[in-house]
């Protein structure tokens, strides 16, 4: 269990105390929320990468060169 550091800036007094059960629970909830957000971002990034690869293949099938495709993609990003 981690300790909580309390600093009184007016007196310079530093004290420590153990975390309460509520603080530990809040920290765990925050960690779970951060992990869920990271998982969602990873899934969205993977979907975007798959879409980009599929689009790339379709453009190659239409006869565009990879240079043409890269030029189109860079123009779309600008």
URQUI-V963180 format. One record per helix or strand. SS is the DSSP state (H for helix, E for strand). FROM is the first residue (numbers start at 1). LEN is the number of residues. Records with the same first field share a line. If there is no record, write none. Layout:
SS=FROM-LEN + FROM-LEN
This chain:
E=3-6 + 13-6
H=21-41 + 66-12
